[in-house]
Amino acid sequence: MKGEGHHHIICQGCGKVIEFKCPFSEELRR
């Protein structure tokens, strides 16, 4: 499956889709 370890988050400010890598996504889990 492609996109493993990547999180797609939509910016509430501009509404664009931003890709966050594993290290960054782990911080969001906290």
Sequence and secondary structure as in RCSB ss.txt:
>XXXX:A:sequence
MKGEGHHHIICQGCGKVIEFKCPFSEELRR
>XXXX:A:secstr
 TTTTEEEEE TTT  EEEEEHHHHHHHH 
